[in-house]
Amino acid sequence: MTVFNARALASLVTIAGHALSKRLVVIPVALVKVLEEDQEDELQSAIDEAVRALLASIQDPEGLNTLMLLCLGWAKSDAPKRRISSCNLFAVFCEESDLDSSLYRIDWVRQLVCLFDDQEVPVHTAAWQAFDVFVKSVPKDELESLVVLLRRTIESTGAPGRYVPGFSLQKGVAPAVPIIIAGLTNGINEQRENAAYAIGDLVERTEESAIKPFVVPFTGLLIRVATEATTYPPGVKTATLSALASMSERIPGHAKPFFPQLQRTFCQGNQRHIFCRRTNSRSRCSGHPHEQAAKSSSVHGGVGDKARESCIELVDDAFRETHEDHYIQTTATLIASLSTNPQSLKSIVNAYLISGTPPSALASHAIVAVLSPDSDDYLEPAATLFAKLGLLRSVALKVKESAANERPTISRPAREARDILKNMAVGEESLAGIF
């Protein structure tokens, strides 16, 4: 294709009207091939002009559907250049077209965020640029409708602790921020919950230097939601606490300035107290000096009898209901933290953690949390909460029962507890013959 032909095509498509729809496979393919293969600056500029004129000239739903299906198909191509072309073409469409493409938003959020995990740098860079342009093209009052899908896609992209290349670009998280903020501030409860979880998922998948610029706005929003916790259901509270806990664990250096405010915010009620305990437990495991300081200021600052009683009531309520995994793990950590006062937990242990009590995921996780030492030091059997209550053998029998349960959510943590108890069983009479 020559520069003259490209410019002639740019003029022609503007007057083609509805007839253009019949050529919306042939023309884009021809233009994209030139963009992918020819590096002559003048021709590239002419082709870009033709592409913009083409996409701005689409007038009907049929043409829009043809274009969207074409680009979404290219996004899954085995050829990196074609995946890049898909992202670039969609970005130009978002900039140039006035057509209502809201029907395709779900597909593009899912596709572009997945491409953030593409190992080809030009591909995930193009995906980031396209996602940024796309989000800016969506009306602000419609952004919250995308937050549930965004969170689910982030959750399925990469894995916690493995950085996603696209998120770790400079400002890589930026395109997702307006959607998350809209979800937290304007969304219904489900959208608020998913927005909070999305923050935690991003923190776990983004390099520290890339997430740093967003710590202040994210933390501020989460604290705001937490201070209004009485107006939200448990799911929103749990998601908020989970996100803040992820931030304190993954990026403690950046979260440290907020520790005093987090202490005041979360240590005023039951759910808030869970966060302090969970943060404390993770801090002890990590061994960072700044986290140790946070632990001392937030937890050893004094848990009074009333606060402890409130926590026990919360734990008792947790055993009576079904909860998501985040809530279960957080509650289990709280139980372990309260074990410094064995008698306060005696009723909980007798009701839920000894042989013959109903099996539950929370019971299995709670036993693991209590038996797992807070450091690499070996925990003597006699030093456990269960031994101090004279119930170690009965708890071990409970673990044996739960390890054979058909539900993985119960049996998996129970098997972990069983392995810990097996190591303790050597020379421990109360555990003789169980395993």
N, C-alpha and C positions, 0 to 999 in steps of 0.2 A: 504493500500500500504506500502511496506517495503522500506528501504533505497536501498537495492540491486535492487529491481524492478524499482525504480525511476532512478537510475544510468544506468540501462540497457536500459530504455526507452530513456534517453538522448543520448545514443550512437546509438540507432536504428533509431531515427528520422533524424539523419544527413545523412543517406544513403537511406532513403525512397523515395526520389525524388518526382515526381508528384503524386505518390500514396498517399502521405501524405494528400493531399487536401480532400480525401474522409473520412478522420478520424478527420477533424478539428473541429468537434463538440464534438465527444466522448472524445477525449484525453484531451482537455482543461477543460472540465467539471469535469472529474475525478481528474485532478491535482488540480484544484481550490477547490474542496470539501475538499481535504486533507489539503490544506493551511488554509482553513477557520475553520477546526475542530481540527486538530492535532497540538499541540504546542511543540512537541519534536524537539529540536534544530537541531539534525543531520538529521532528516527526512525533516524538513523545508528547510534545506540547499540543500539536494538532490533534492527536488521538485523544488526549485528555479533554480537549474542547468538544470533540465529537461525542465522547461518552457522556459528558455533562448535558449536552444538548439532547441526546437520546433519552436519558433518564428523566429529564425535565419535561419531555414531550409525551410521556405515557399518560393516557387520559382515562382509561377504562379498567374495571376490575379484572377483565380477562388478561390484559397486558401485564397488569401488576402481578397476577398469579403466575404467569409464565416466567416473569423475571425473578420472582422470589424463589420459585422451585429450581430455577436454573442456578442461582447463586448459592442456595442451600446445598444443592448437589455438589457444586464445586468445593464448598467448604469441607466436604468429606473426601475429597480427591486424594489419591496417593501421591500426587505431585505437589511438592511444597509451593511451587510458583503458582499453581492453580488455586491453592488454598489462600495464598496472599491476594490473588486477583479477586477472589470471592469477597474477602474482607474489604478491599479497596473499592470494589464496585458498590457494595452495600453502603459504605461510608459516603460515597458520592451521591447515592440515591437519597440518603437522609438529609444531605445538604441541599439538594436541588429540587426534590419532588414535593408537591403539595398534596399528593394523594393520601388518603387515610389508610395506613398500613398496619393499624393496630392488631388486626387478626394474625399478623406474623411476628408480633413482639415476642411471644413465648418461644417460638422456634429460634429466634435470633439471640435471645438471652442465653438459652441453653447452648447454642452452637458456639457463640463467641467466647463465653466463659470457659467452655471445654477446650477451646483452642489456646487459652492462656497456658495450658499445660503442655502445649506442643514444644518439643525439644529444639525445633528450628527457630533460631532467634528472629529472623525476618517474619516468620509466621506469627509467633505470639506477639510481636511488636505490632504487626498489622491488625491483629485481632483486638489489641488494646486500643489502638487508634479508632477502629471502627466502633467499638463499644462506647468509647468516649463521645464520639459524634452522635451515635444512636441515642444515648441517654439525654444528651442536650436537646435532641429533637422531640423528646416526649414531653407533653405538657406537665408542668409541675404538680398539678392536682391529680394526675394519673400515675405518678411514680410509685405510690405505695402499693398499687395493685401488682407490681412486679416483685415485691420483696420476698414473698413465699417461694416463688420459683427461683429467685436469685440465691436464696439460702440453700435450697435443696441442690442446686447445681454446684455451688461452692463446696458443699459437703461431699459431693460425689467426685469432685475434681481434686486430684492429688490425694494426700493423706495427712493427718495431723503430724507435725514434725518434719514433713518433707515439703520443702519450699516449692511453690508453683512459680515457674519462671515469669509468667506475665504479671502476677501480683508483685513480684520482687523487682520489677522495673522501677525507675524513678517515677513516682506518682502512679505506680501500677494499680493501687487500690482506689485512686481518685474517682474513676467512673462509677464505682459501686456506692460511693459515699452518699450522693443525693437520694438514691433509692432507699438506703438504710435509714437515713435521717427522716425521710418522708414516712417510712414504716413506723419508726419509733414515735414520731411526733403526731402524725395524723391518722395512722392506721387503726383498724379494729384490733381487738386483743390478739387474734391469731397473727396478724401482721406485726404487731409489736414484739411478740414472742420470737418470731422468726428473724426479725431485724436484730434482736439482741444475740441470738445464736449465730447469726451471720458474722457479727463482729468477732465473736470467739473463734469461729472457723477461719476467718481471715488472719487473725493474729497467729494462729497455729500453722498457717500455710505461707506466711510472708516473712522475708528476711527482716531482721530488726531495724536496719537502716531505712528500709522502704516503708515500714509501718509507723515509724517514729513521728512523721508530720501529722498523723491522724489520731495520735494518742489523746491529745487534749479534747478535740471535739467528741470523740467516741466516749471517753470517760465522763465528760461533762453531761452528755445525754443519758448515759446509764445511771449516773448518780441522780439525775433529775427524775428518772423513772422510779428509782429505788425510793426516793423521798416521798413519792406519791403512791407507794406500794399498796396502801390500804384500798385504793380505788381499782386495783387490778387483780385478776384471779391468780392462783398459785403458779400457773404456767408461765406467766409474764415475769413474776418475781424470780422463779427458778432460772429462767433464761438470762435475766439480768445478772444474777449472782454468778452464774456459770461464765458469762463473758468477762466479768470483772476478775474472777479467779484465774481465767486463762491469761489475762493481761498481767496480773501480778506474778504468774509463774513464768510466762514466756519472755516478757520484757520488763523484768523487775526494775531495771535501772531507770526506765522512762515512767513507770507507774509509781515509783517511790515518792515523788512530790505529792501524790494524792493520798498516801496512806493515812495521814491524820484525818482528812475529810472522810475517807472510807470508814475509818474507825468510828467517827461520830455517827455516820449514816447507818452503818450496819450493826452496830452493837446496841441499838435501841430496841430491838425486837427479836422475835424468834428467828425469822428467816435471815435477818441481818447477822445474827449471831453465828449461824451456820457458815456464812461467808468468812467471818474472822477465823473460825476454827479450820475451815478448809485451807485458807491462805496460810495459816500457821503451820498446818501439817505439811503442806508443800514446801514451805520455807525451811522447815527442819530437814526435809529430805534433800533439798538443794545445797544447803550449807553455805550460801552466800552471806557475807557479813551484813549487807544492807537488809536482807530478808530477815536475818536474825534480829536485827534492831526493830524491824516492823513487828516481828512476833512479840518481842518484849513489850513494846508500847501498846499493842492492840489487845493482847490476850492476858499477859501477866499483870496488866494494869488493873486487874481485879474483876473476877466473875463472882458476883454476890449470890446469896442464897436464892433470891427471887429470880435472878437471871438463870441460875441452874435449874430451878423448878420449872421455869418456862421452857427451857430446852428439853427437859424430860417429858413434859407434856407434848411438845412438838414431836419428839421421837415416838412416843406412844401412838399419836395420831397417824404418823407415817406408816406404822405397821398395819394399821387398820384399813388403809386405802392402797390403790394401785397407782404407781408413779412411773415417770420416765427414768431412764438410766442415770441422767445427770442428777436428778433429785435423790435417787437411791445412793449413789456414791457420796454425795455431799452429806447426807444423813448418816451414813456409815462412818464418815470421817468425824462427824460431831460426836457420835457414840464413843469412838476411840479417844477423842480429846477429853470427854467427861470421865473417862475411866480412872483418872487420878483420884477420884472420890468413889471407891467401889460401892459403898452402901447406897449411894444415890441411884445407881443403876441396877440394884438388886432386883427390883420389881420387873424391869425390862428384860433382864436376863432370864428370870424365872418364867416369864410369860411368853417369850419368843425365841430364846436362844439355847434351850436345853432339849434333851432327847424327849420326843413325844409331842413337842409343840409343832404347829403347822409349818411346813416348809415354805420359804419365800426367798425371793432374790435379795431383799433387804437383810434378812437374817444371815445369809451366806456372806454377803459383802461386809456386814458388821463384824462378823467373827474374824474375817481376814484382816480387817482394819485394826481390830484389837490385838491380834496376834503378830501383826507385822511391826517390827521395831521401827522407830523413827530415824534410826541411823543404821550403819552397817554392823553395829554391835549385836552380839547374840542375845536374845531375850530369854532369860531363864524361865522355865515353866512356873516357878513359884512367884515370879514377878508379874504374871499376867492378871488381869482383872478377874478371870474365871477361877484361877487358883485362890486368889484372895477371898473369893466368895465361897470357896469349897465346892465349886461346880465344874471344875476342869474336865473330869471324866464324862459327866453328863453332856457337856458341850461337845466333847470329842465324839460321842455317840451320835449327837445331832449332825455333826459334820459328815460322819460316815453315812447316815441316812440320806442327807441332802446330796452327797456326791453321786449317789445312785439314782437320783431323780431324773425323769425323762425330759425335763425342761432345762435347756442349756443355761438359761439365765440364773437358774438355781444351782445346777451341778457344776458349772465351770468355776465359779469362785469357791465353791465348797471343796473341790479337788485341790485348789490352791491352799486352802486352809488345812486340808488333810496332809499335804506335803510338809507344811510347817510343823504340824503336830507329830508327824512321824519322826522328824528330827528331834523334837522335844521328848519323844517317848523313851529314848535311850536313858536308862537309869531313873526314869520317873515312874514310880509305882502306880500312881493313879491312872496312867495311860496304858498299863500293861495289858496285853492281849486284845487290844481294840483293833489295831492295824496289822 
